[in-house]
Amino acid sequence: MTFRSYVAKFARGASLPLFKHVPIERWPELPARLHGIHVPSRVVPGPTKTAASGVNINTVFHLLEQTLHTEGDVAECGVFRGATLIPIGLFLKQRGISKNVIGFDSFEGFDESVNIDIRLGGRDIESKRVGGLADTSYQGLAEKIDKFGLSSTVTLAKGYFHKTLPLFASRRFCFVHLDCDLYQSYQECMEFVYPRLSPGGIILFDEYNDPPWPGCNKAIDEFLADKPERPIEIALDNFSKWYIKKQ
């Protein structure tokens, strides 16, 4: 361990007891950066809305707030290192909302299905390859969840979606954040989540209209072709995202 990494580890350990009970919306930028989580203080507002600006946690919180009294649990498909999953868990726990949060991820990066997205084109980025986004750890995230006191709130489902989603077939959902990048992943997640989404429930799409991932638009538009819902734009700060609200 380098001196720099040792200092960072010490700072994370020292800061967590001070901040983990602070409302997540009021976390300062420095401890949030140390712990690798998205908080409002890290959002940089600006005049230009972009579809590919990454996650705006204000958007997530705004839409999640609308579903707190809707039947069902919360899910995120594509959790990576938990930068959004942990804030969602804290947001609910700090409000005394007894909903479970399920985080789905392979923790192995993209499988061969990414080749569909490569063929679909879109802007080329380094992660768009077999094994892309594999620089994460199920064990590391599980330990992080425990340190934040979220073990009774947040459940991790490790594995590719077609294997893990069916394990939760009896659940209903009120809010789902799809951050799964790939055409096939969006297909699988929509086919699973949509029929289990309560009326008034929301699905937020992270990659809709995101230049590197045209497969997201293709999968969502195909799935919704015979459904009453259509993607709705939400623009906060310098972020433009899209979601549906179940009728």
Secondary structure, DSSP 8 states (H G I E B T S, - for coil): --HHHHHHHHHHHHHHHHHTTS-GGG--HHHHHHHT---GGG----S--BTTS---HHHHHHHHHHTTTSSSEEEEE--TTSTTHHHHHHHHHTTT----EEEEE-SS---TTHHHHHHH-----TT-STTTT----HHHHHHHHHHTT-TTTEEEEES-HHHHGGGGTT--EEEEEE---SHHHHHHHHHHHGGGEEEEEEEEESSTT-TT-HHHHHHHHHHHTTSS---EEEEETTEEEEEEE--
